[in-house]
Amino acid sequence: MTGETRSPTGFPTQAPPLAGACVLQIIPALDAGGAERTTVDVAAGLAAAGARALVATEGGRLVGELQAKGGVWVPFPAGSKNPLAMALNVGRLARLCRREGVGLIHARSRAPAWVALGAARRLRLPFVTTYHGSYSGRTGVKVLYNSVMARGDAVIANSHYTADLIRRLHAEQAGDRVQVIHRGTDLAAFTPVAVGPGRVEALRRSWGVAPHERVVLLAARLTAWKGHRVLIEAAALMRGRGVGDLAVVLAGDPQGREGYVREIDALIAARGLQGIVRRVGHCTDMPAAFRAASVVAVPSVEPEAFGRAAVEAQALGTPVVVSDLGAVPETVLSPPDVEPGQRTGWRVPAGDADALAAALGDALALGASARDALGRRARAHVEANFSLERMVGDTLDVYARLLGRAT
C-alpha cells in the first residue's frame, strides 16, 4: 500500500484506505501451520492499518499472539464438516457479521469457506479465499468440495504452482480472479543477529546433539509425504560414504499418526541409525532450530503448496536441500535455472535418497567462505521476494480494492 509511514515491524502505521474497516478471517483453529501463521500476520497488519481484525476460529495455541498483535478472537465452530452444522453456521456467521459490522470475509480453509461463502452472499459482502494447500481432489465430489476455494471475489494462491493448479481444476469458478501472494517471512525474527548463541545451544542440548555434531534438520509434521523415510535412507548412504559427526533431527508433531511414527522408528533401527537419527517432537523456536542446523532438508515426496521451511532457513543463511517438485523450486535458486555462483540451495528429484545424500554431502562440505557467500545470497533472495511486509501489504491491497477504497 502506498502513502503510509511504517511501524518498526514494517506494517503501515496509518492507512486511510482501511482505517475503520472490519475484516473477518475464518479458519478452523489457530495452531501451528502456514495458514494459521498467515492469519495472525494479516490480522496484525490490519490492526496496524487502523482496521478491526476479527478471526473466527475454535481456538488454538496462536490465539494469545493474535490478541497481543491487535487481532480479535471470535470463538466459532469453524472446523465442523458436518453438513447440517455447516448449514446452521451460515446463519450464525451472518448474524455475527451484522453485529460486528464486518465488511469483508476471508476464508482460509474449505469447510469454513462454504459457511463463509453462504454468509457473504446472504449479506452481499466481498468474499476472499486463500489456497494454502494443494487441493487436487481425486473424485468429482472432492473436486466440487474443493472448488469453494476458487469461488472468492479474489482468489489468493500462495505460489505460482498453486495458481496453476487452481486454473487447471477450477477454471470456471476462478475465472481471472487468481492472484499470487507468496507466504511472507518475518525477517526481523528470522535473521542471524536476532538469534543469540544461548538459544541455539539450549536447543541443541534439548535435542541431545553433541557440540561436534553437524545437524541435518527436517522440520515438518510427521506425515509420510514430508519425506522422512527418504531422509533416513539418505542418512544411511551418507554414513556408508564416510560422512561422520551427523545428527539427523526430525522436528515435528505426529498429530496422532502413531502408525507412521512406528514405521519411522523401525526404519531407523533397521538401518542402524539409532545414534544418528532422532525424533524431537514439536519445536517452538524455529529461528534457533534453523540456526542450529548445518543444513536443512525439505525432502517432500508430494508437492508442497509453498515450502515455508526452505524460505525461513534461507533467511537465516542456512543451506537447504529440497525436492524439485511443487512450489518449493520457486523459493530456492539452483542450477540449471541459475549459474552455480548464484545458487541459494540444492534441488533434487523427489524420493531419490541417493541424490539427496549427495546434495546434503555437498552442503556439509562447503568451506567457510563459500557457506557465507551462499548464506548472503539466500538472505537477499528471501528479502526480495518473500518478506512478511510484502505479503501483508499485497493482501491489504486486495481488501482495499474489494471494499472500494482507493490505495
Beta strands, then each sheet from edge to edge (+ up, - down):
strand 1: 22-26
strand 2: 52-57
strand 3: 72-75
strand 4: 104-107
strand 5: 127-131
strand 6: 154-157
strand 7: 178-180
strand 8: 214-219
strand 9: 246-251
strand 10: 277-279
strand 11: 295-298
strand 12: 320-323
strand 13: 346-348
sheet 1: 3+ 2+ 1+ 4+ 5+ 6+ 7+
sheet 2: 10+ 9+ 8+ 11+ 12+ 13+
end
